[in-house]
């Protein structure tokens, strides 16, 4: 994964809460709350289809990266955060 630059204080002031969560996800995938990840996914990919504890999001492409997050005691698994970030990067054309 490409290292991500931490935005300066002035840059953070102009960021939305989704942007701030995305930065946190890029900096530390192991410490992301489920509610925050859900907010980011909903922002980029719309409403989730819920089956049990799995929240699945539709992407505008076929195949990987797919987005499937799961609430694990209020947190999201690091590999799921990585999948979300890969999908966001693909969506943005990065």
Order of alpha helices (4+ residues) and beta strands (2+ residues): alpha-alpha-alpha-beta-beta-beta-alpha
